[in-house]
Amino acid sequence: MIKLAVKYLSIVISIYILSMAVDTIMIYETDALLIMGVVLLIVNLVLKPILLLITLPFNVMTLGLFGFIVNAWTIMIADHFVYGISMGGFFNSLLAALVIVVIQHLLKDILQPSK
């Protein structure tokens, strides 16, 4: 349950930070940002494993870097379903995927108790 909360928080924080930094990423409503987090979490849980399986040869050839492109695709799919938010295309989604991964790892390190 904590893993899902960390993923949700990293998605929402990343998209909010990117909307302030990049002009083409726009959030029109705060509710849309929260809904985008839920939709992207569901798309990542349901559709991402299928996409990773389909693109497995490319992922192996690029030593896992193609996974960022799959993440960008999932962000674009979630953006298509949520009104009130605009990611602005593939490269912004790719940047969002990178920032989401970085913030997710930072939150995971902060919230895990040290041994």
Biopython code that builds the backbone (N, CA, C, O; Angstrom):
import numpy as np
from Bio.PDB.StructureBuilder import StructureBuilder

atoms = [
    (1, "MET", "N", (0.818, -1.192, 0.000)),
    (1, "MET", "CA", (0.000, 0.000, 0.000)),
    (1, "MET", "C", (0.861, 1.254, 0.000)),
    (1, "MET", "O", (0.521, 2.248, -0.642)),
    (2, "ILE", "N", (1.972, 1.206, 0.719)),
    (2, "ILE", "CA", (2.870, 2.352, 0.759)),
    (2, "ILE", "C", (3.537, 2.554, -0.594)),
    (2, "ILE", "O", (3.799, 3.688, -0.996)),
    (3, "LYS", "N", (3.815, 1.456, -1.302)),
    (3, "LYS", "CA", (4.408, 1.570, -2.631)),
    (3, "LYS", "C", (3.487, 2.338, -3.579)),
    (3, "LYS", "O", (3.940, 3.193, -4.340)),
    (4, "LEU", "N", (2.185, 2.021, -3.525)),
    (4, "LEU", "CA", (1.237, 2.724, -4.381)),
    (4, "LEU", "C", (1.137, 4.198, -3.994)),
    (4, "LEU", "O", (1.014, 5.062, -4.862)),
    (5, "ALA", "N", (1.188, 4.482, -2.712)),
    (5, "ALA", "CA", (1.129, 5.878, -2.257)),
    (5, "ALA", "C", (2.359, 6.651, -2.714)),
    (5, "ALA", "O", (2.252, 7.811, -3.111)),
    (6, "VAL", "N", (3.522, 6.018, -2.659)),
    (6, "VAL", "CA", (4.750, 6.670, -3.121)),
    (6, "VAL", "C", (4.679, 6.914, -4.620)),
    (6, "VAL", "O", (5.077, 7.980, -5.090)),
    (7, "LYS", "N", (4.180, 5.944, -5.377)),
    (7, "LYS", "CA", (4.042, 6.129, -6.820)),
    (7, "LYS", "C", (3.067, 7.249, -7.137)),
    (7, "LYS", "O", (3.327, 8.071, -8.015)),
    (8, "TYR", "N", (1.948, 7.287, -6.427)),
    (8, "TYR", "CA", (0.949, 8.323, -6.660)),
    (8, "TYR", "C", (1.520, 9.706, -6.340)),
    (8, "TYR", "O", (1.356, 10.645, -7.119)),
    (9, "LEU", "N", (2.185, 9.825, -5.198)),
    (9, "LEU", "CA", (2.783, 11.102, -4.820)),
    (9, "LEU", "C", (3.846, 11.552, -5.812)),
    (9, "LEU", "O", (3.927, 12.734, -6.147)),
    (10, "SER", "N", (4.659, 10.616, -6.280)),
    (10, "SER", "CA", (5.707, 10.976, -7.234)),
    (10, "SER", "C", (5.105, 11.435, -8.556)),
    (10, "SER", "O", (5.644, 12.339, -9.196)),
    (11, "ILE", "N", (4.009, 10.834, -8.972)),
    (11, "ILE", "CA", (3.343, 11.247, -10.209)),
    (11, "ILE", "C", (2.788, 12.662, -10.064)),
    (11, "ILE", "O", (3.020, 13.516, -10.919)),
    (12, "VAL", "N", (2.063, 12.901, -8.993)),
    (12, "VAL", "CA", (1.428, 14.206, -8.791)),
    (12, "VAL", "C", (2.478, 15.302, -8.616)),
    (12, "VAL", "O", (2.360, 16.369, -9.219)),
    (13, "ILE", "N", (3.486, 15.057, -7.811)),
    (13, "ILE", "CA", (4.534, 16.059, -7.577)),
    (13, "ILE", "C", (5.301, 16.343, -8.863)),
    (13, "ILE", "O", (5.593, 17.498, -9.170)),
    (14, "SER", "N", (5.626, 15.305, -9.609)),
    (14, "SER", "CA", (6.394, 15.480, -10.844)),
    (14, "SER", "C", (5.634, 16.292, -11.875)),
    (14, "SER", "O", (6.189, 17.209, -12.481)),
    (15, "ILE", "N", (4.384, 15.966, -12.074)),
    (15, "ILE", "CA", (3.603, 16.696, -13.080)),
    (15, "ILE", "C", (3.400, 18.136, -12.642)),
    (15, "ILE", "O", (3.423, 19.040, -13.477)),
    (16, "TYR", "N", (3.201, 18.368, -11.352)),
    (16, "TYR", "CA", (3.046, 19.739, -10.866)),
    (16, "TYR", "C", (4.332, 20.545, -11.061)),
    (16, "TYR", "O", (4.281, 21.683, -11.527)),
    (17, "ILE", "N", (5.469, 19.974, -10.713)),
    (17, "ILE", "CA", (6.749, 20.664, -10.883)),
    (17, "ILE", "C", (7.018, 20.933, -12.359)),
    (17, "ILE", "O", (7.469, 22.020, -12.722)),
    (18, "LEU", "N", (6.744, 19.952, -13.202)),
    (18, "LEU", "CA", (6.971, 20.143, -14.634)),
    (18, "LEU", "C", (6.033, 21.188, -15.227)),
    (18, "LEU", "O", (6.413, 21.898, -16.157)),
    (19, "SER", "N", (4.810, 21.292, -14.701)),
    (19, "SER", "CA", (3.893, 22.304, -15.221)),
    (19, "SER", "C", (4.389, 23.712, -14.897)),
    (19, "SER", "O", (4.107, 24.659, -15.631)),
    (20, "MET", "N", (5.124, 23.843, -13.805)),
    (20, "MET", "CA", (5.696, 25.152, -13.481)),
    (20, "MET", "C", (6.962, 25.427, -14.284)),
    (20, "MET", "O", (7.266, 26.584, -14.573)),
    (21, "ALA", "N", (7.697, 24.392, -14.646)),
    (21, "ALA", "CA", (8.981, 24.576, -15.326)),
    (21, "ALA", "C", (8.861, 24.609, -16.851)),
    (21, "ALA", "O", (9.607, 25.331, -17.514)),
    (22, "VAL", "N", (7.927, 23.833, -17.413)),
    (22, "VAL", "CA", (7.794, 23.720, -18.868)),
    (22, "VAL", "C", (6.499, 24.406, -19.293)),
    (22, "VAL", "O", (5.434, 24.149, -18.731)),
    (23, "ASP", "N", (6.602, 25.276, -20.286)),
    (23, "ASP", "CA", (5.438, 26.059, -20.704)),
    (23, "ASP", "C", (4.348, 25.233, -21.380)),
    (23, "ASP", "O", (3.174, 25.598, -21.312)),
    (24, "THR", "N", (4.705, 24.148, -22.018)),
    (24, "THR", "CA", (3.719, 23.379, -22.777)),
    (24, "THR", "C", (2.952, 22.362, -21.945)),
    (24, "THR", "O", (1.977, 21.788, -22.429)),
    (25, "ILE", "N", (3.365, 22.128, -20.715)),
    (25, "ILE", "CA", (2.616, 21.254, -19.816)),
    (25, "ILE", "C", (1.697, 22.149, -18.988)),
    (25, "ILE", "O", (2.158, 23.001, -18.228)),
    (26, "MET", "N", (0.395, 21.941, -19.147)),
    (26, "MET", "CA", (-0.559, 22.830, -18.494)),
    (26, "MET", "C", (-1.544, 22.040, -17.642)),
    (26, "MET", "O", (-2.048, 20.992, -18.047)),
    (27, "ILE", "N", (-1.801, 22.566, -16.468)),
    (27, "ILE", "CA", (-2.818, 22.020, -15.570)),
    (27, "ILE", "C", (-3.893, 23.086, -15.434)),
    (27, "ILE", "O", (-3.642, 24.178, -14.925)),
    (28, "TYR", "N", (-5.090, 22.756, -15.894)),
    (28, "TYR", "CA", (-6.173, 23.724, -15.865)),
    (28, "TYR", "C", (-6.972, 23.653, -14.563)),
    (28, "TYR", "O", (-7.554, 24.652, -14.140)),
    (29, "GLU", "N", (-7.003, 22.497, -13.935)),
    (29, "GLU", "CA", (-7.743, 22.312, -12.688)),
    (29, "GLU", "C", (-6.919, 21.439, -11.741)),
    (29, "GLU", "O", (-6.190, 20.547, -12.176)),
    (30, "THR", "N", (-7.045, 21.706, -10.463)),
    (30, "THR", "CA", (-6.322, 20.901, -9.484)),
    (30, "THR", "C", (-6.870, 19.480, -9.422)),
    (30, "THR", "O", (-6.126, 18.522, -9.210)),
    (31, "ASP", "N", (-8.176, 19.360, -9.608)),
    (31, "ASP", "CA", (-8.775, 18.024, -9.612)),
    (31, "ASP", "C", (-8.211, 17.173, -10.743)),
    (31, "ASP", "O", (-8.042, 15.963, -10.592)),
    (32, "ALA", "N", (-7.922, 17.809, -11.876)),
    (32, "ALA", "CA", (-7.377, 17.083, -13.020)),
    (32, "ALA", "C", (-6.008, 16.496, -12.692)),
    (32, "ALA", "O", (-5.675, 15.403, -13.150)),
    (33, "LEU", "N", (-5.218, 17.215, -11.905)),
    (33, "LEU", "CA", (-3.903, 16.704, -11.504)),
    (33, "LEU", "C", (-4.045, 15.466, -10.625)),
    (33, "LEU", "O", (-3.314, 14.491, -10.797)),
    (34, "LEU", "N", (-4.982, 15.506, -9.689)),
    (34, "LEU", "CA", (-5.196, 14.357, -8.807)),
    (34, "LEU", "C", (-5.771, 13.168, -9.578)),
    (34, "LEU", "O", (-5.402, 12.021, -9.325)),
    (35, "ILE", "N", (-6.673, 13.447, -10.516)),
    (35, "ILE", "CA", (-7.241, 12.378, -11.341)),
    (35, "ILE", "C", (-6.170, 11.801, -12.265)),
    (35, "ILE", "O", (-6.137, 10.593, -12.501)),
    (36, "MET", "N", (-5.292, 12.665, -12.788)),
    (36, "MET", "CA", (-4.202, 12.196, -13.649)),
    (36, "MET", "C", (-3.309, 11.216, -12.894)),
    (36, "MET", "O", (-2.850, 10.229, -13.468)),
    (37, "GLY", "N", (-3.062, 11.478, -11.623)),
    (37, "GLY", "CA", (-2.263, 10.560, -10.813)),
    (37, "GLY", "C", (-2.913, 9.192, -10.695)),
    (37, "GLY", "O", (-2.240, 8.167, -10.804)),
    (38, "VAL", "N", (-4.224, 9.176, -10.474)),
    (38, "VAL", "CA", (-4.946, 7.901, -10.340)),
    (38, "VAL", "C", (-4.978, 7.163, -11.672)),
    (38, "VAL", "O", (-4.733, 5.958, -11.727)),
    (39, "VAL", "N", (-5.281, 7.895, -12.751)),
    (39, "VAL", "CA", (-5.371, 7.254, -14.076)),
    (39, "VAL", "C", (-4.012, 6.712, -14.505)),
    (39, "VAL", "O", (-3.921, 5.600, -15.025)),
    (40, "LEU", "N", (-2.958, 7.493, -14.288)),
    (40, "LEU", "CA", (-1.623, 7.017, -14.663)),
    (40, "LEU", "C", (-1.208, 5.822, -13.822)),
    (40, "LEU", "O", (-0.539, 4.916, -14.320)),
    (41, "LEU", "N", (-1.592, 5.811, -12.565)),
    (41, "LEU", "CA", (-1.294, 4.658, -11.715)),
    (41, "LEU", "C", (-2.006, 3.414, -12.228)),
    (41, "LEU", "O", (-1.416, 2.334, -12.255)),
    (42, "ILE", "N", (-3.262, 3.547, -12.632)),
    (42, "ILE", "CA", (-4.023, 2.407, -13.169)),
    (42, "ILE", "C", (-3.443, 1.950, -14.502)),
    (42, "ILE", "O", (-3.309, 0.750, -14.744)),
    (43, "VAL", "N", (-3.095, 2.909, -15.376)),
    (43, "VAL", "CA", (-2.504, 2.548, -16.673)),
    (43, "VAL", "C", (-1.173, 1.830, -16.456)),
    (43, "VAL", "O", (-0.871, 0.859, -17.149)),
    (44, "ASN", "N", (-0.379, 2.305, -15.495)),
    (44, "ASN", "CA", (0.896, 1.640, -15.210)),
    (44, "ASN", "C", (0.711, 0.237, -14.662)),
    (44, "ASN", "O", (1.517, -0.650, -14.944)),
    (45, "LEU", "N", (-0.342, 0.025, -13.880)),
    (45, "LEU", "CA", (-0.576, -1.305, -13.316)),
    (45, "LEU", "C", (-1.159, -2.284, -14.324)),
    (45, "LEU", "O", (-0.871, -3.479, -14.260)),
    (46, "VAL", "N", (-1.978, -1.792, -15.258)),
    (46, "VAL", "CA", (-2.680, -2.682, -16.174)),
    (46, "VAL", "C", (-1.982, -2.785, -17.525)),
    (46, "VAL", "O", (-1.727, -3.886, -18.013)),
    (47, "LEU", "N", (-1.675, -1.648, -18.123)),
    (47, "LEU", "CA", (-1.217, -1.635, -19.509)),
    (47, "LEU", "C", (0.302, -1.709, -19.661)),
    (47, "LEU", "O", (0.799, -2.257, -20.644)),
    (48, "LYS", "N", (1.034, -1.167, -18.706)),
    (48, "LYS", "CA", (2.483, -1.121, -18.827)),
    (48, "LYS", "C", (3.143, -2.503, -18.926)),
    (48, "LYS", "O", (4.060, -2.664, -19.732)),
    (49, "PRO", "N", (2.720, -3.510, -18.145)),
    (49, "PRO", "CA", (3.344, -4.834, -18.317)),
    (49, "PRO", "C", (3.124, -5.419, -19.714)),
    (49, "PRO", "O", (4.000, -6.093, -20.256)),
    (50, "ILE", "N", (1.965, -5.160, -20.286)),
    (50, "ILE", "CA", (1.688, -5.652, -21.644)),
    (50, "ILE", "C", (2.597, -4.954, -22.646)),
    (50, "ILE", "O", (3.170, -5.602, -23.522)),
    (51, "LEU", "N", (2.734, -3.628, -22.521)),
    (51, "LEU", "CA", (3.612, -2.882, -23.422)),
    (51, "LEU", "C", (5.068, -3.301, -23.263)),
    (51, "LEU", "O", (5.798, -3.397, -24.248)),
    (52, "LEU", "N", (5.488, -3.547, -22.039)),
    (52, "LEU", "CA", (6.868, -3.996, -21.821)),
    (52, "LEU", "C", (7.110, -5.379, -22.415)),
    (52, "LEU", "O", (8.200, -5.655, -22.917)),
    (53, "LEU", "N", (6.118, -6.236, -22.365)),
    (53, "LEU", "CA", (6.259, -7.565, -22.963)),
    (53, "LEU", "C", (6.336, -7.473, -24.486)),
    (53, "LEU", "O", (7.125, -8.176, -25.117)),
    (54, "ILE", "N", (5.518, -6.610, -25.068)),
    (54, "ILE", "CA", (5.533, -6.447, -26.524)),
    (54, "ILE", "C", (6.859, -5.854, -26.995)),
    (54, "ILE", "O", (7.380, -6.250, -28.038)),
    (55, "THR", "N", (7.401, -4.919, -26.243)),
    (55, "THR", "CA", (8.638, -4.243, -26.640)),
    (55, "THR", "C", (9.886, -4.866, -26.019)),
    (55, "THR", "O", (10.939, -4.230, -25.978)),
    (56, "LEU", "N", (9.778, -6.077, -25.546)),
    (56, "LEU", "CA", (10.900, -6.738, -24.876)),
    (56, "LEU", "C", (12.173, -6.802, -25.729)),
    (56, "LEU", "O", (13.252, -6.542, -25.198)),
    (57, "PRO", "N", (12.101, -7.136, -27.025)),
    (57, "PRO", "CA", (13.349, -7.157, -27.804)),
    (57, "PRO", "C", (14.059, -5.799, -27.853)),
    (57, "PRO", "O", (15.284, -5.733, -27.759)),
    (58, "PHE", "N", (13.284, -4.719, -28.001)),
    (58, "PHE", "CA", (13.896, -3.388, -28.011)),
    (58, "PHE", "C", (14.465, -3.034, -26.643)),
    (58, "PHE", "O", (15.505, -2.383, -26.540)),
    (59, "ASN", "N", (13.779, -3.465, -25.607)),
    (59, "ASN", "CA", (14.241, -3.194, -24.253)),
    (59, "ASN", "C", (15.549, -3.934, -23.969)),
    (59, "ASN", "O", (16.431, -3.405, -23.293)),
    (60, "VAL", "N", (15.667, -5.132, -24.477)),
    (60, "VAL", "CA", (16.900, -5.910, -24.291)),
    (60, "VAL", "C", (18.044, -5.278, -25.091)),
    (60, "VAL", "O", (19.165, -5.162, -24.595)),
    (61, "MET", "N", (17.754, -4.873, -26.323)),
    (61, "MET", "CA", (18.803, -4.279, -27.167)),
    (61, "MET", "C", (19.315, -2.950, -26.607)),
    (61, "MET", "O", (20.490, -2.623, -26.778)),
    (62, "THR", "N", (18.453, -2.183, -25.941)),
    (62, "THR", "CA", (18.872, -0.890, -25.401)),
    (62, "THR", "C", (19.232, -0.974, -23.925)),
    (62, "THR", "O", (19.414, 0.052, -23.270)),
    (63, "LEU", "N", (19.334, -2.179, -23.403)),
    (63, "LEU", "CA", (19.700, -2.434, -22.008)),
    (63, "LEU", "C", (18.745, -1.743, -21.028)),
    (63, "LEU", "O", (19.166, -1.221, -19.996)),
    (64, "GLY", "N", (17.466, -1.751, -21.369)),
    (64, "GLY", "CA", (16.434, -1.235, -20.479)),
    (64, "GLY", "C", (16.047, 0.209, -20.686)),
    (64, "GLY", "O", (15.089, 0.676, -20.070)),
    (65, "LEU", "N", (16.758, 0.933, -21.531)),
    (65, "LEU", "CA", (16.439, 2.344, -21.740)),
    (65, "LEU", "C", (15.131, 2.548, -22.516)),
    (65, "LEU", "O", (14.525, 3.617, -22.436)),
    (66, "PHE", "N", (14.703, 1.549, -23.250)),
    (66, "PHE", "CA", (13.434, 1.660, -23.968)),
    (66, "PHE", "C", (12.265, 1.707, -22.988)),
    (66, "PHE", "O", (11.159, 2.095, -23.363)),
    (67, "GLY", "N", (12.498, 1.323, -21.762)),
    (67, "GLY", "CA", (11.468, 1.406, -20.735)),
    (67, "GLY", "C", (11.001, 2.840, -20.505)),
    (67, "GLY", "O", (9.837, 3.067, -20.173)),
    (68, "PHE", "N", (11.907, 3.816, -20.681)),
    (68, "PHE", "CA", (11.492, 5.215, -20.555)),
    (68, "PHE", "C", (10.509, 5.603, -21.653)),
    (68, "PHE", "O", (9.601, 6.402, -21.424)),
    (69, "ILE", "N", (10.687, 5.049, -22.824)),
    (69, "ILE", "CA", (9.751, 5.328, -23.916)),
    (69, "ILE", "C", (8.399, 4.701, -23.611)),
    (69, "ILE", "O", (7.362, 5.304, -23.888)),
    (70, "VAL", "N", (8.397, 3.515, -23.052)),
    (70, "VAL", "CA", (7.134, 2.882, -22.644)),
    (70, "VAL", "C", (6.459, 3.724, -21.556)),
    (70, "VAL", "O", (5.239, 3.886, -21.564)),
    (71, "ASN", "N", (7.248, 4.257, -20.625)),
    (71, "ASN", "CA", (6.691, 5.139, -19.602)),
    (71, "ASN", "C", (6.085, 6.395, -20.233)),
    (71, "ASN", "O", (5.022, 6.850, -19.812)),
    (72, "ALA", "N", (6.756, 6.951, -21.232)),
    (72, "ALA", "CA", (6.220, 8.130, -21.923)),
    (72, "ALA", "C", (4.909, 7.784, -22.627)),
    (72, "ALA", "O", (3.978, 8.589, -22.640)),
    (73, "TRP", "N", (4.837, 6.595, -23.206)),
    (73, "TRP", "CA", (3.582, 6.173, -23.856)),
    (73, "TRP", "C", (2.454, 6.070, -22.843)),
    (73, "TRP", "O", (1.329, 6.482, -23.124)),
    (74, "THR", "N", (2.744, 5.524, -21.669)),
    (74, "THR", "CA", (1.690, 5.401, -20.660)),
    (74, "THR", "C", (1.231, 6.775, -20.187)),
    (74, "THR", "O", (0.048, 6.970, -19.908)),
    (75, "ILE", "N", (2.150, 7.723, -20.093)),
    (75, "ILE", "CA", (1.768, 9.086, -19.713)),
    (75, "ILE", "C", (0.896, 9.708, -20.803)),
    (75, "ILE", "O", (-0.073, 10.403, -20.496)),
    (76, "MET", "N", (1.224, 9.468, -22.052)),
    (76, "MET", "CA", (0.410, 9.999, -23.146)),
    (76, "MET", "C", (-0.973, 9.356, -23.162)),
    (76, "MET", "O", (-1.964, 10.026, -23.453)),
    (77, "ILE", "N", (-1.049, 8.082, -22.857)),
    (77, "ILE", "CA", (-2.351, 7.398, -22.795)),
    (77, "ILE", "C", (-3.190, 7.973, -21.662)),
    (77, "ILE", "O", (-4.376, 8.250, -21.844)),
    (78, "ALA", "N", (-2.582, 8.153, -20.495)),
    (78, "ALA", "CA", (-3.311, 8.723, -19.360)),
    (78, "ALA", "C", (-3.735, 10.161, -19.656)),
    (78, "ALA", "O", (-4.823, 10.581, -19.262)),
    (79, "ASP", "N", (-2.887, 10.913, -20.344)),
    (79, "ASP", "CA", (-3.215, 12.294, -20.714)),
    (79, "ASP", "C", (-4.419, 12.342, -21.634)),
    (79, "ASP", "O", (-5.214, 13.281, -21.581)),
    (80, "HIS", "N", (-4.551, 11.337, -22.472)),
    (80, "HIS", "CA", (-5.685, 11.272, -23.396)),
    (80, "HIS", "C", (-7.013, 11.114, -22.649)),
    (80, "HIS", "O", (-8.042, 11.611, -23.108)),
    (81, "PHE", "N", (-6.996, 10.435, -21.516)),
    (81, "PHE", "CA", (-8.223, 10.159, -20.770)),
    (81, "PHE", "C", (-8.602, 11.246, -19.769)),
    (81, "PHE", "O", (-9.750, 11.298, -19.330)),
    (82, "VAL", "N", (-7.675, 12.102, -19.406)),
    (82, "VAL", "CA", (-7.933, 13.112, -18.367)),
    (82, "VAL", "C", (-8.114, 14.477, -19.024)),
    (82, "VAL", "O", (-7.231, 14.949, -19.741)),
    (83, "TYR", "N", (-9.251, 15.105, -18.777)),
    (83, "TYR", "CA", (-9.497, 16.456, -19.253)),
    (83, "TYR", "C", (-9.048, 17.435, -18.181)),
    (83, "TYR", "O", (-9.159, 17.147, -16.990)),
    (84, "GLY", "N", (-8.553, 18.566, -18.589)),
    (84, "GLY", "CA", (-8.103, 19.564, -17.636)),
    (84, "GLY", "C", (-6.604, 19.555, -17.430)),
    (84, "GLY", "O", (-6.088, 20.292, -16.589)),
    (85, "ILE", "N", (-5.897, 18.728, -18.189)),
    (85, "ILE", "CA", (-4.441, 18.672, -18.121)),
    (85, "ILE", "C", (-3.927, 18.376, -19.524)),
    (85, "ILE", "O", (-4.527, 17.593, -20.261)),
    (86, "SER", "N", (-2.815, 19.007, -19.888)),
    (86, "SER", "CA", (-2.236, 18.802, -21.212)),
    (86, "SER", "C", (-0.735, 18.615, -21.063)),
    (86, "SER", "O", (-0.039, 19.497, -20.561)),
    (87, "MET", "N", (-0.243, 17.469, -21.498)),
    (87, "MET", "CA", (1.184, 17.176, -21.375)),
    (87, "MET", "C", (1.996, 17.766, -22.519)),
    (87, "MET", "O", (3.200, 17.974, -22.371)),
    (88, "GLY", "N", (1.375, 18.037, -23.640)),
    (88, "GLY", "CA", (2.074, 18.735, -24.714)),
    (88, "GLY", "C", (2.916, 17.877, -25.635)),
    (88, "GLY", "O", (3.771, 18.419, -26.335)),
    (89, "GLY", "N", (2.723, 16.583, -25.674)),
    (89, "GLY", "CA", (3.419, 15.760, -26.658)),
    (89, "GLY", "C", (4.368, 14.739, -26.071)),
    (89, "GLY", "O", (4.459, 14.561, -24.856)),
    (90, "PHE", "N", (5.075, 14.071, -26.977)),
    (90, "PHE", "CA", (5.917, 12.933, -26.597)),
    (90, "PHE", "C", (7.123, 13.350, -25.767)),
    (90, "PHE", "O", (7.415, 12.722, -24.749)),
    (91, "PHE", "N", (7.825, 14.394, -26.181)),
    (91, "PHE", "CA", (9.056, 14.755, -25.475)),
    (91, "PHE", "C", (8.774, 15.261, -24.064)),
    (91, "PHE", "O", (9.557, 15.011, -23.148)),
    (92, "ASN", "N", (7.670, 15.966, -23.886)),
    (92, "ASN", "CA", (7.282, 16.369, -22.532)),
    (92, "ASN", "C", (6.906, 15.149, -21.698)),
    (92, "ASN", "O", (7.200, 15.102, -20.504)),
    (93, "SER", "N", (6.263, 14.170, -22.309)),
    (93, "SER", "CA", (5.925, 12.938, -21.594)),
    (93, "SER", "C", (7.183, 12.158, -21.232)),
    (93, "SER", "O", (7.261, 11.550, -20.164)),
    (94, "LEU", "N", (8.166, 12.178, -22.126)),
    (94, "LEU", "CA", (9.434, 11.514, -21.840)),
    (94, "LEU", "C", (10.165, 12.201, -20.684)),
    (94, "LEU", "O", (10.736, 11.537, -19.818)),
    (95, "LEU", "N", (10.141, 13.523, -20.679)),
    (95, "LEU", "CA", (10.732, 14.279, -19.573)),
    (95, "LEU", "C", (9.987, 13.991, -18.276)),
    (95, "LEU", "O", (10.604, 13.836, -17.222)),
    (96, "ALA", "N", (8.659, 13.922, -18.352)),
    (96, "ALA", "CA", (7.858, 13.608, -17.171)),
    (96, "ALA", "C", (8.181, 12.213, -16.649)),
    (96, "ALA", "O", (8.253, 12.005, -15.438)),
    (97, "ALA", "N", (8.376, 11.257, -17.552)),
    (97, "ALA", "CA", (8.721, 9.889, -17.139)),
    (97, "ALA", "C", (10.049, 9.876, -16.388)),
    (97, "ALA", "O", (10.191, 9.189, -15.377)),
    (98, "LEU", "N", (11.005, 10.628, -16.883)),
    (98, "LEU", "CA", (12.311, 10.691, -16.216)),
    (98, "LEU", "C", (12.194, 11.333, -14.837)),
    (98, "LEU", "O", (12.768, 10.836, -13.868)),
    (99, "VAL", "N", (11.457, 12.429, -14.748)),
    (99, "VAL", "CA", (11.316, 13.125, -13.463)),
    (99, "VAL", "C", (10.519, 12.277, -12.472)),
    (99, "VAL", "O", (10.827, 12.266, -11.280)),
    (100, "ILE", "N", (9.502, 11.568, -12.955)),
    (100, "ILE", "CA", (8.711, 10.697, -12.079)),
    (100, "ILE", "C", (9.581, 9.606, -11.468)),
    (100, "ILE", "O", (9.466, 9.308, -10.279)),
    (101, "VAL", "N", (10.445, 9.013, -12.275)),
    (101, "VAL", "CA", (11.327, 7.957, -11.767)),
    (101, "VAL", "C", (12.283, 8.518, -10.716)),
    (101, "VAL", "O", (12.506, 7.894, -9.679)),
    (102, "VAL", "N", (12.845, 9.690, -10.983)),
    (102, "VAL", "CA", (13.793, 10.288, -10.035)),
    (102, "VAL", "C", (13.093, 10.620, -8.711)),
    (102, "VAL", "O", (13.604, 10.292, -7.640)),
    (103, "ILE", "N", (11.931, 11.267, -8.786)),
    (103, "ILE", "CA", (11.213, 11.643, -7.561)),
    (103, "ILE", "C", (10.719, 10.402, -6.819)),
    (103, "ILE", "O", (10.703, 10.375, -5.588)),
    (104, "GLN", "N", (10.316, 9.372, -7.573)),
    (104, "GLN", "CA", (9.870, 8.133, -6.929)),
    (104, "GLN", "C", (11.008, 7.500, -6.126)),
    (104, "GLN", "O", (10.793, 7.032, -5.008)),
    (105, "HIS", "N", (12.206, 7.484, -6.687)),
    (105, "HIS", "CA", (13.342, 6.919, -5.951)),
    (105, "HIS", "C", (13.722, 7.782, -4.752)),
    (105, "HIS", "O", (14.095, 7.254, -3.704)),
    (106, "LEU", "N", (13.631, 9.099, -4.896)),
    (106, "LEU", "CA", (13.915, 9.974, -3.762)),
    (106, "LEU", "C", (12.906, 9.770, -2.637)),
    (106, "LEU", "O", (13.289, 9.692, -1.470)),
    (107, "LEU", "N", (11.623, 9.683, -2.978)),
    (107, "LEU", "CA", (10.598, 9.455, -1.957)),
    (107, "LEU", "C", (10.749, 8.090, -1.302)),
    (107, "LEU", "O", (10.543, 7.939, -0.098)),
    (108, "LYS", "N", (11.108, 7.104, -2.106)),
    (108, "LYS", "CA", (11.298, 5.762, -1.555)),
    (108, "LYS", "C", (12.464, 5.745, -0.564)),
    (108, "LYS", "O", (12.387, 5.093, 0.477)),
    (109, "ASP", "N", (13.539, 6.462, -0.889)),
    (109, "ASP", "CA", (14.684, 6.528, 0.023)),
    (109, "ASP", "C", (14.338, 7.290, 1.296)),
    (109, "ASP", "O", (14.800, 6.932, 2.379)),
    (110, "ILE", "N", (13.530, 8.336, 1.173)),
    (110, "ILE", "CA", (13.178, 9.130, 2.341)),
    (110, "ILE", "C", (12.247, 8.350, 3.273)),
    (110, "ILE", "O", (12.403, 8.398, 4.493)),
    (111, "LEU", "N", (11.275, 7.630, 2.691)),
    (111, "LEU", "CA", (10.270, 6.977, 3.502)),
    (111, "LEU", "C", (10.687, 5.616, 4.062)),
    (111, "LEU", "O", (10.051, 5.107, 4.985)),
    (112, "GLN", "N", (11.744, 5.026, 3.515)),
    (112, "GLN", "CA", (12.209, 3.746, 4.050)),
    (112, "GLN", "C", (13.024, 3.977, 5.310)),
    (112, "GLN", "O", (13.899, 4.843, 5.339)),
    (113, "PRO", "N", (12.744, 3.217, 6.335)),
    (113, "PRO", "CA", (13.565, 3.362, 7.553)),
    (113, "PRO", "C", (14.971, 2.823, 7.313)),
    (113, "PRO", "O", (15.155, 1.814, 6.631)),
    (114, "SER", "N", (15.943, 3.498, 7.875)),
    (114, "SER", "CA", (17.321, 3.048, 7.707)),
    (114, "SER", "C", (17.593, 1.838, 8.598)),
    (114, "SER", "O", (16.985, 1.680, 9.656)),
    (115, "LYS", "N", (18.503, 1.000, 8.157)),
    (115, "LYS", "CA", (18.811, -0.236, 8.885)),
    (115, "LYS", "C", (19.911, -0.034, 9.878)),
    (115, "LYS", "O", (20.294, -0.974, 10.575)),
]
sb = StructureBuilder()
sb.init_structure("model")
sb.init_model(0)
sb.init_chain("A")
sb.init_seg("    ")
for serial, (resi, resn, name, xyz) in enumerate(atoms, 1):
    if name == "N":
        sb.init_residue(resn, " ", resi, " ")
    sb.init_atom(name, np.array(xyz, "f"), 0.0, 1.0, " ", f" {name:<3s}", serial, name[0])
structure = sb.get_structure()
